[in-house]
Amino acid sequence: MHTQPWLATYREYGIPEQIDTAGCNNVVQLLEGAMHRHAARPAFHAYGHTLSYADVDRLSGAFAAWLQHELGVRKGDRVALMLPNVLAFPLACLGLARAGAVQVNVNPMYTARELVHQLNDAGCEVIIVFDGATATLADALPHTSIKTVVTVGLTDGAPSATTTPAVDARLGRTHRFTDALRAGAALERLPVALGPDDLLFLQYTGGTTGLSKGAALSHGNLVANTAQFRAQMTGALKEGEEVVVTAIPLYHIFALMVNFITCFSVGAQNWLVANPRDMDELIDILKQSRLTMFSGVNTLYGGLARHPRIGEVDFSQLRLAVGGGAPVLQATSDQWQVLTGRPICQGYGLSETSPVLSFNPLAMADFNGTTGLPVPGTDVQLRDDDGAPVAPGEAGEICVKGPQVMRGYWQQPEANAAAFTRDGYFRTGDMGTIDARGLLRIVDRKKDMVLVSGFNVFPGEIEAVAAGLAGVAECACIGVPDERTGEAVKLFVVAVPGMQLSAEAVIAHCRTQLTAYKVPRLVQFVDALPKSNVGKILRRALRA
């Protein structure tokens, strides 16, 4: 018999067993409520500029109207958003949602090869792109169906502009985001009827074949996950009082749901950090903000804890430090708690689940190494290879059902059939245990996936790219421990006999077609790769 031991722990911490989203049909309704309640309150800070909730309401509405009237964007159209954490991101995001479009989140550090696949798979005809990423778009554009390009500067949406990278001239005629805002202000936004089942995001996640798949996330998915997170964090998120620093990218579903949608829904001030690698700038923002909430991956927390200037930051207002995207180490949380008086609250989720599946409530004062309790309304079952529940205390594949689970992969019926059990549970591919209190612990991830600084890297993609280099006969990719990034990509290469091939040449080739975090850190040449009787490469043997 399937039990849910976390329910008793819910009662201990005042967490409801279920959520009620009956009064909210879509994310637009959720966020418009916040814009009206907190109109005069600061919403976003970036590059010395501040937008109020009223500003965000006005500007995002203008952008939605421009999209509808000038570009003919209609409900269900997929529009790519390729921006770092700048003021234009939330404005464009809300504008797209208010126009009824489906936002396709794109990493602005993508290579042309990665960009072509995602734009074509999603069927995008419009892209909103950061000026600094336009050279990549120019390389990709001839191989896509993109018809309209909207370019965005560093401070677009703010009252005054600052220096921004030049737009690649090869793009020809483009639209400026600032011009769209001005033109849209004179246009009437058309109402769009949106329900819980309408799509909001296509969130691309790696594929074992080397091609990423778009997790189709609906308005209902995100409304539910926002409510689930808020319910789990009872007492932690205070209406109209929160100040959050967003150093993880908003195109990542973790920041998009937690830092943007959830925090915006409670009227938080949000300090956007476009380049968290500039630690001195990040320290300055932390000092200036007097934050109440911060989120990041283990490597970001570790880097901050070791920074010589971290003592300059006043953490006396900090109530919540959120850890996700990658396992948080005990040592990192301990360092953070010494600095701030708060441990890191760790959670677990996937792009396919909007993303939060489990989380440690703030009331659990100590770091426990688990990913916490399943969030309200979520059922978790641990199953064996045959799909049967495992015995209590044993490890099994984490299979989940809940209102935050995606509708499916975009136009991938075979992948969907494999991803869900017959009784409707999503197979995460991760192995876990659940203790007597209902706390979920991850004991192993998807066997082949590599996790670099919280980003999923799937070996098939790296192998497909590396195999395109002349002189590579075979190759196989695994993850190896790395103090800075958690894991790093290691590539084993079998060279064509007689060919002279160096590790530097392999890495340089990969760098031309892969985002930086996917590029192999280590390359090892071997005479042969271990294989099964049917010729399948055995990555587990390479890991051993």
C-alpha positions in Angstrom: 0.0 0.0 0.0 1.3 3.4 -1.0 1.8 5.8 1.9 2.6 9.5 2.1 4.6 10.0 5.2 5.2 13.7 4.5 1.5 14.4 5.4 2.2 14.1 9.1 5.2 16.4 8.8 3.0 18.9 6.9 0.8 19.1 10.0 3.8 19.6 12.2 4.8 22.7 10.2 1.4 24.0 9.3 1.7 23.1 5.6 -1.6 22.4 3.8 -2.0 19.0 2.1 -3.5 20.5 -1.1 -3.5 23.9 -2.8 -6.5 25.8 -4.1 -6.0 27.6 -7.4 -9.7 27.8 -8.3 -9.7 31.6 -8.2 -6.8 32.0 -10.7 -6.9 30.6 -14.2 -3.6 31.8 -15.6 -0.3 33.5 -14.8 -1.4 36.8 -16.3 -4.3 37.0 -13.8 -1.9 36.1 -11.0 0.7 38.8 -11.9 -1.8 41.5 -12.9 -3.2 41.2 -9.3 0.2 41.9 -8.0 0.7 44.9 -10.3 -2.5 46.5 -9.1 -1.9 45.8 -5.4 1.7 47.0 -5.4 1.5 49.7 -8.2 3.7 52.2 -6.3 6.2 49.6 -5.1 9.6 49.1 -6.8 9.5 45.9 -8.9 12.9 45.6 -10.6 16.3 47.2 -10.2 19.1 46.8 -12.8 22.1 48.9 -13.9 21.1 51.8 -11.7 17.5 52.0 -12.9 14.2 51.0 -11.1 10.8 50.1 -12.5 7.8 50.2 -10.3 4.9 47.7 -10.6 2.9 50.4 -12.3 5.8 50.8 -14.8 5.9 47.1 -15.5 2.1 47.0 -16.0 2.2 49.9 -18.4 5.3 48.8 -20.4 4.4 45.1 -20.7 0.9 46.1 -21.8 2.3 48.3 -24.4 4.6 45.6 -25.7 1.7 43.1 -25.8 -0.3 45.6 -27.9 2.6 46.1 -30.3 3.0 42.4 -30.7 -0.7 42.0 -31.5 -1.1 44.9 -33.9 2.3 45.3 -35.5 3.5 41.6 -35.7 0.1 39.9 -35.7 1.1 37.7 -32.7 -1.9 35.6 -31.6 -2.7 33.2 -28.9 -0.5 30.1 -29.1 2.2 31.6 -31.3 5.7 30.6 -30.1 8.1 33.5 -29.6 11.7 33.1 -28.6 13.1 35.1 -25.8 17.0 35.2 -25.8 17.9 37.6 -23.0 20.1 37.8 -19.9 18.7 39.2 -16.6 18.0 42.8 -17.8 14.9 44.9 -17.3 13.5 43.9 -20.7 13.2 40.3 -19.6 10.2 40.7 -17.3 8.7 43.3 -19.6 8.9 41.0 -22.6 7.8 37.9 -20.6 4.7 39.6 -19.3 4.0 41.2 -22.7 4.2 37.8 -24.4 1.9 36.3 -21.8 -0.7 39.1 -22.0 -0.7 38.6 -25.8 -1.4 34.9 -25.3 2.0 33.9 -26.9 4.1 30.9 -25.8 7.5 32.0 -24.6 10.4 29.9 -25.8 13.2 30.4 -23.3 16.6 30.6 -25.0 20.1 30.8 -23.4 21.8 33.9 -24.9 25.1 32.0 -24.7 23.9 29.3 -27.2 25.9 28.6 -30.3 24.3 28.9 -33.7 23.9 25.1 -33.9 22.0 24.9 -30.7 19.9 28.0 -31.6 18.8 26.6 -35.0 17.5 23.4 -33.5 15.5 25.1 -30.8 14.0 27.8 -33.0 13.0 25.3 -35.7 11.7 22.7 -33.2 9.5 25.3 -31.5 8.4 26.8 -34.8 9.3 30.4 -33.9 8.9 33.2 -36.4 9.7 36.0 -33.9 12.7 36.3 -31.6 13.5 38.9 -29.0 17.3 38.9 -28.6 19.9 40.7 -26.6 22.2 42.9 -28.7 25.2 41.0 -27.4 23.8 37.7 -28.8 23.0 39.0 -32.3 26.2 37.7 -33.9 25.1 34.1 -33.0 21.6 34.8 -34.3 23.0 36.2 -37.6 24.9 32.9 -38.1 21.8 30.9 -37.3 19.1 33.0 -39.1 19.4 31.6 -42.7 18.6 28.1 -41.3 15.5 29.1 -39.3 12.0 30.3 -40.0 12.5 33.5 -38.1 10.8 36.4 -39.9 11.0 39.2 -37.2 13.9 40.1 -34.9 13.4 42.5 -31.9 16.7 43.6 -30.4 17.2 44.6 -26.8 19.8 46.8 -25.1 21.2 46.6 -21.6 18.7 49.1 -20.1 15.8 49.0 -22.5 12.6 49.8 -20.6 14.4 52.2 -18.3 13.9 56.0 -18.5 17.4 56.5 -20.0 19.7 54.3 -22.0 23.3 53.2 -21.5 26.0 51.9 -23.8 25.0 48.5 -25.2 26.7 46.0 -27.7 26.3 46.7 -31.4 23.7 44.8 -33.3 25.2 42.5 -35.9 24.7 44.2 -39.3 24.0 40.9 -41.0 20.5 40.8 -39.5 19.4 43.6 -41.7 16.2 45.3 -40.6 15.3 44.7 -37.0 12.9 46.3 -34.5 14.2 48.0 -31.4 12.5 47.0 -28.1 12.4 50.6 -27.0 10.6 51.6 -30.2 8.1 48.8 -29.7 7.3 50.1 -26.2 6.8 53.6 -27.5 4.6 52.5 -30.4 2.6 50.1 -28.3 1.7 52.8 -25.8 -0.6 54.3 -28.4 -2.3 51.0 -29.3 -5.1 49.2 -27.6 -4.2 45.8 -26.2 -6.7 43.1 -27.3 -8.1 40.9 -24.5 -7.0 37.2 -24.7 -9.0 34.5 -23.0 -6.5 32.2 -21.2 -7.2 29.1 -19.2 -5.1 26.7 -17.2 -4.5 24.4 -20.1 -3.1 27.0 -22.4 0.6 26.9 -22.9 2.9 29.5 -21.3 6.5 28.3 -21.8 8.4 25.9 -23.9 11.3 25.0 -21.6 14.0 23.1 -23.5 15.9 20.4 -21.7 18.6 18.0 -22.9 18.0 14.8 -24.8 20.0 11.6 -24.8 19.9 11.7 -28.6 21.7 15.0 -28.6 18.6 17.0 -29.5 16.9 19.0 -26.7 13.1 18.6 -26.2 10.7 21.4 -25.2 8.8 20.7 -22.0 5.3 22.2 -22.6 4.4 24.1 -19.5 0.9 25.5 -19.2 -0.5 28.5 -17.3 -2.0 26.0 -14.9 1.4 24.4 -14.3 3.0 27.6 -13.2 0.0 28.9 -11.2 0.0 25.6 -9.3 3.8 25.5 -8.7 3.7 29.1 -7.4 1.0 28.2 -5.0 2.8 25.0 -4.0 6.0 26.8 -3.3 4.3 29.6 -1.3 2.4 27.0 0.7 5.5 25.0 1.5 7.3 28.2 2.6 4.6 29.2 5.0 5.6 32.4 6.7 8.7 32.9 4.6 7.3 35.1 1.8 5.7 38.2 3.2 3.4 40.3 0.9 4.9 43.6 -0.1 8.1 43.1 2.1 10.4 40.9 0.2 13.7 41.9 -1.5 15.2 39.2 -3.8 18.5 39.3 -5.6 18.3 37.2 -8.9 21.8 36.1 -9.9 20.7 32.9 -11.7 19.4 33.4 -15.2 15.7 34.0 -15.7 15.7 31.8 -18.8 16.3 28.9 -16.4 12.9 27.6 -15.1 14.2 27.6 -11.5 14.7 31.4 -11.5 11.7 32.0 -13.8 9.3 30.4 -11.4 10.8 31.1 -8.0 12.5 34.5 -8.5 10.2 36.1 -11.0 6.7 34.6 -10.9 6.5 33.7 -7.3 8.3 36.8 -5.9 6.4 39.1 -8.3 3.1 37.6 -7.1 3.9 38.8 -3.5 5.1 42.3 -4.5 8.8 41.7 -4.0 11.6 44.0 -5.1 13.8 42.2 -7.5 17.5 43.1 -8.1 18.5 41.6 -11.5 22.1 40.5 -12.0 23.1 40.1 -15.6 26.6 38.7 -15.0 27.0 36.8 -11.7 30.5 35.9 -12.8 31.5 39.4 -11.9 31.6 38.7 -8.2 32.6 42.2 -7.2 29.5 43.6 -8.9 27.3 41.0 -7.3 28.8 41.9 -3.9 27.9 45.5 -4.6 24.3 44.6 -5.4 24.0 42.4 -2.3 25.2 45.4 -0.2 22.9 47.8 -1.8 19.7 45.7 -1.8 19.5 44.7 1.9 18.0 41.4 0.6 15.5 39.2 2.4 15.8 36.3 -0.1 18.5 34.8 -2.3 18.6 31.8 -4.6 21.5 30.1 -6.3 23.3 26.9 -7.1 26.0 25.4 -4.8 28.8 26.9 -6.8 27.4 30.4 -6.6 27.0 30.1 -2.8 30.5 28.7 -2.5 32.0 31.4 -4.6 30.3 34.1 -2.5 31.3 32.5 0.8 34.9 32.5 -0.3 34.9 36.1 -1.6 37.2 38.4 0.3 34.5 41.2 0.3 31.6 39.1 1.5 31.9 40.5 5.0 30.8 43.9 3.6 27.3 42.6 3.0 24.6 43.1 5.7 22.6 39.9 5.8 20.5 40.9 8.9 17.3 41.0 6.8 17.9 37.7 5.0 15.1 35.2 5.8 15.4 32.7 3.0 18.3 31.2 1.0 17.1 28.9 -1.7 19.3 26.2 -3.2 18.4 24.3 -6.4 19.6 23.2 -9.8 22.4 21.1 -8.3 23.0 19.3 -5.0 23.9 21.7 -2.2 26.9 20.5 -0.1 26.8 20.4 3.7 30.1 22.3 3.8 28.7 25.1 1.6 25.5 25.4 3.7 27.6 25.5 6.9 29.8 28.3 5.5 26.7 30.2 4.4 25.1 29.8 7.8 28.2 31.1 9.6 28.1 34.2 7.3 24.3 34.9 7.4 22.8 33.0 10.3 20.6 31.0 7.7 21.2 27.6 6.2 20.5 27.0 2.5 17.0 25.5 2.0 17.4 22.9 -0.7 14.8 21.7 -3.2 14.5 19.4 -6.1 12.7 19.7 -9.5 13.1 19.5 -13.2 12.2 21.6 -16.3 9.3 19.1 -16.8 7.8 19.9 -13.4 7.7 23.7 -13.6 10.2 23.0 -11.7 9.6 22.4 -7.9 8.7 18.9 -6.7 10.1 19.0 -3.2 11.5 21.6 -0.8 12.8 22.0 2.7 10.4 24.2 4.7 12.0 27.3 6.3 10.9 26.0 9.7 13.3 23.1 9.4 16.1 25.2 10.8 19.1 23.0 10.0 20.5 21.8 6.7 19.7 18.0 6.4 21.1 17.1 3.0 17.7 16.1 1.7 15.6 17.9 -0.9 12.8 18.2 1.5 9.1 17.3 1.5 7.1 16.9 -1.7 5.2 20.2 -2.2 1.4 20.1 -1.5 -0.7 18.3 -4.1 2.2 16.2 -5.3 2.4 12.5 -5.0 5.8 10.8 -5.2 6.2 7.1 -5.7 9.5 5.2 -5.8 9.4 2.4 -8.3 11.7 -0.4 -9.5 12.7 -1.2 -13.0 9.4 -3.1 -13.6 7.4 -0.2 -12.4 6.4 -1.7 -9.0 6.7 0.3 -5.8 9.9 -0.5 -3.8 9.8 -1.5 -0.2 9.9 1.3 2.5 13.4 2.7 2.9 14.7 1.3 -0.4 15.8 3.4 -3.3 13.7 3.6 -6.4 13.1 5.8 -9.5 11.3 9.0 -8.5 7.9 9.0 -10.2 5.6 12.0 -9.7 2.1 13.2 -10.3 0.9 16.7 -9.6 -0.6 19.9 -11.2 2.9 21.2 -11.9 3.9 18.3 -14.2 4.1 19.3 -17.9 1.6 18.5 -20.5 4.3 16.6 -22.3 7.2 17.3 -24.6 6.5 19.5 -27.6 5.6 17.4 -30.6 7.4 14.3 -29.2 4.8 11.5 -28.9 7.4 8.7 -28.5 9.3 10.6 -25.8 6.0 11.2 -24.0 5.1 7.6 -24.1 8.4 6.8 -22.5 8.3 9.6 -20.0 5.0 8.7 -18.3 3.8 5.5 -16.6 0.5 3.8 -17.6 -1.1 5.3 -14.5 0.1 8.9 -15.4 3.2 9.3 -13.3 6.1 11.2 -14.8 9.4 9.2 -14.6 12.1 11.6 -13.5 14.9 9.1 -14.2 16.4 10.0 -10.8 16.8 7.6 -8.0 15.8 8.5 -4.4 14.7 7.4 -1.0 12.0 8.7 1.3 12.5 8.6 5.1 9.9 8.1 7.8 9.2 11.9 7.9 8.6 12.1 4.1 12.0 13.8 3.3 13.2 12.9 -0.2 16.9 12.2 -0.8 18.4 11.9 -4.2 20.8 9.0 -4.3 21.6 9.0 -8.0 20.7 11.0 -11.0 19.8 10.1 -14.5 22.6 7.6 -15.3 24.2 9.6 -18.1 23.3 13.2 -17.4 26.1 15.5 -16.2 25.3 18.5 -14.0 27.5 21.5 -14.5 26.8 24.4 -12.2 23.1 23.4 -12.1 22.8 23.1 -15.9 21.9 19.7 -17.4 24.4 18.4 -19.9 23.5 15.3 -21.9 26.4 13.2 -23.2 24.7 12.5 -26.6 24.8 16.1 -27.6 28.5 16.5 -26.8 29.4 13.2 -28.5 27.5 14.2 -31.6 29.5 17.4 -31.9 32.8 15.9 -31.1 32.3 13.1 -33.6 32.0 15.7 -36.3 35.7 16.5 -36.0 38.0 14.9 -38.5 40.1 12.3 -36.8 37.6 11.3 -34.1 36.6 7.6 -34.7 34.5 7.2 -31.5 33.9 9.2 -28.4 32.0 9.0 -25.1 31.2 11.6 -22.5 30.8 11.4 -18.7 30.8 13.7 -15.7 33.6 13.9 -13.2 33.7 15.6 -9.9 34.8 19.2 -9.9 35.2 21.5 -6.9 34.1 24.6 -8.8 31.2 23.4 -10.9 30.1 20.2 -9.1 30.8 18.2 -12.1 32.8 18.8 -15.3 32.5 17.2 -18.7 35.1 14.6 -19.6 35.4 13.2 -23.1 37.0 9.9 -24.0 38.2 9.8 -27.6 39.3 7.0 -29.9 41.3 8.6 -32.7 41.3 7.4 -36.3 44.5 5.4 -36.8 47.3 7.5 -38.2 45.6 10.8 -37.5 47.3 13.3 -35.3 44.7 14.7 -32.8 45.2 16.8 -29.7 43.0 17.4 -26.7 43.2 21.2 -27.5 41.9 20.6 -31.0 38.9 18.6 -29.7 38.1 21.2 -27.1 38.4 24.1 -29.7 36.1 22.2 -32.1 33.5 21.7 -29.4 33.7 25.3 -28.3 32.5 26.4 -31.8 29.2 24.5 -31.4 28.5 24.2 -27.7 27.6 26.6 -24.9 30.6 27.1 -22.6 29.3 24.9 -19.8 28.9 22.0 -22.2 32.4 22.1 -23.6 34.6 19.2 -22.3 37.0 20.3 -19.6 39.0 17.1 -20.0 39.8 15.0 -23.0 41.4 11.5 -22.7 42.5 9.5 -25.6 41.9 5.7 -25.4 42.5 2.8 -27.7 38.9 1.5 -27.4 35.7 2.2 -25.6 34.0 -0.4 -23.4 30.9 -1.8 -25.0 28.1 -4.3 -24.3 27.5 -7.4 -26.4 25.3 -5.5 -28.7 27.9 -2.7 -29.2 26.4 -0.1 -26.8 29.1 2.1 -25.2 29.1 1.5 -21.5 29.5 4.9 -19.8 29.2 3.3 -16.4 32.4 1.4 -17.1 34.1 4.7 -18.0 32.9 6.2 -14.8 34.2 3.3 -12.8 
